[in-house]
Amino acid sequence: MKGYEKVDFNTKYDLNSLKSFIESAVKKHKYFIVEEEDQEEPDFTIGMIEKIGDESIIMKCFNGIG
């Protein structure tokens, strides 16, 4: 079995805003990769989203630094 055969391509996400997308994605997925592009050195974080605010998220995570 190929890996992509396990993916549900019929999943629908709420794309009205970034917040609504994250809220709908958290219902289906446990772990996320979030990239920070606004810093001098772009960084990424891998983990679980704990709280979703209007302009930010709180994650239980680790990143490229540790």
N, C-alpha and C positions, 0 to 999 in steps of 0.2 A: 504494500500500500504506500503510495506517495504521500508526503506530508500535507500537501495542499488539499488532499481529499478529505481531511479532517476539518477543514475550514468551512464555516457556514457563511456562504456568500449572500445569503438572503437576509442577514441581520440588518435591521434598520436603526439608524442613529438620528437623534434630534439635532439637526444642523442649523437651528435658528440662531445660536450663539456658541461661543467657545465653551461657556459654562454648561449650557444644555447638552452639548456634545459629550463633555467629560462626565456629566451626571448619567447620561444614558450608557456610556461605555463602561463605567464602573459597575453597572448592573450585570455586565456580561464578562468582564475581564478582571483579574486580580492584580496583575502587575503591569506597569507602564514604564516607558522610556520617555523622559521629558528633556528636551534640549533647550538650553539657555543661549540665545543668540545675541543678546544685548550687551554682554560683557566684552571686555577687550579680548579675552581668551574664551571662545565658546566652550561650554561645558555641558555634560549630560548627567542625568540622575535616573537611577533604576529603582523602582520600588512600588509600594502600595499607596494609593491616595487615601488619606485619612479624612480630610475636610476640603470642601470646595467653596471658595468665597467668590465674590463678584469679580475680583481682579487678581486673585491668587489661589494657590492650592497649598495644602500642607501634606507632606509625604513622609512615610516611614521608609527610609531609603539609604542607598549608598551611591557614591559618584566616583568619578575618575581619580579623586584624591583619596578616597577611602571612606 
